Amino acid sequence: MATELLLTFITPERIGVTPFSMFWALPLIASISIVYKATKVHSIRPLAFARETAGLFGSIVAFLLVAAMVLCAIAWLFNEKMSLLAG
């Protein structure tokens, strides 16, 4: 039983390169936010901790969305200029 469970980790999980695949980052961002805030606050009060964690989660997601849009715009401009230069 344990061997079968360990064998599932031999093959990496296939995650595509579609915009929907970015949703796989949300659990990772949530865990990073929770652990980071848990190490930075002096005392954990549930409501304040949830509010600070949600704020950090939102800021990370917003930064990733802005970075993705900027990179997409750069790629689009690069492809447009290359097609004009190619003729």
N, C-alpha and C positions, 0 to 999 in steps of 0.2 A: 504494500500500500504506500509506504513512504517512498519507495523507489519510483513508483509510477508518478507520484507527485513531483519528485525531483526531476524526472525526465521531461516534464512539461516545460522546464526552464531551459532546455537545450536549444530549442528553436525560438528565435526572437518573435515577438508579436508583430504582425504586419499592420502598420498604420499607414494609410495612403497619404497623398499630398494634396488632398482636397481641402477646401475651406472648412468643411465639417470635421475634419480630423483635428482641427485646433481645439475642439471640445475635450480632447484627451488631456489637454494641459490644465484644465480646470481643477481636477482633483489634486494635481501636483501643486498648483498655485495655492489652493486652500490649505494643504498641509504645510507648505512653506510659511504662509501667513500665520497659522496657528502656532507653529513652533517658534517662529521669530518673536511674535508678541509674547508668548509664554516666557521666553528668556529675558525679555526687556522690561516687563512690568514688575513692580515691587510686590504688589499683592493683587491676586486675581479676584476681581468682583465680576460675576457673570455678565451683567448688562454692559458694563464698561469694557470688559474684555471682548465681548461679541462685537461691540461698536468699533473698537480699534482694529480688530481682526478684519471686519467687513471693509473698513476704510483702506487697509493695506491691500486686501484682496482686490478691491475695485481699482486702486491705483496701479497695481501690477497689470491687471487686465487692460486698463486704458492705455498704459504704456505699450503693451504688446500690440494692441490694435493700431495705435498711431505708427509704431515702427513697421508693422506689416503694410499699412497704407503707403507709407513713404517708400518702402522698398518696392512695392508694386508699381508705384508711380515712376520710380527710377527705371525699373525694368521695362515699363511701357514706353517711356521716352527713349530709352536706349534702342529698343526694337524698332520704333518709328524712325529714328535717325538712321539706323543701319539700313532699313529698307529704302529710305530716300537716297542714301549714298550708293547702294547697290544698283540703283537704277530703276 
